[in-house]
Amino acid sequence: MSAWAQGRTLSTVRRMEKADVHVPIHFFAHALHVFGEIQALENLLDTSNDEIGLTLMNEHLPMPMPMPMPMPMPMPMPMPMPMRSKAGGTSGAW
């Protein structure tokens, strides 16, 4: 199909064929529409099938933090025994 049918200049179509990154994406969408392949645009934009993009994203994920070690439980303190007074004392203690 000619550049005229796509509404683009011949130099633009040549740049599209070379995958020039400076060609706007809507030019490619229009070309796909003209050729009856507009559903290919949906596949092109489906990020779940983009293996390279997913790999690059995974490389930039933060590393998982290690799980902190659990703190040891402190030993229970023994209960103090009540003090007993000597026999016959009147101190008021046990």
Residue pairs with C-beta under 8 A, 6 or more apart in sequence:
1 34
1 35
3 9
3 10
3 12
3 13
5 34
6 13
6 27
6 30
6 31
6 34
7 30
8 16
8 27
8 30
8 31
12 23
12 27
13 31
15 22
15 23
16 23
16 27
16 28
16 31
28 41
29 38
29 41
32 38
32 40
32 41
43 49
47 53
47 54
48 54
82 93
82 94
83 93
83 94
84 93
84 94
85 91
85 93
85 94
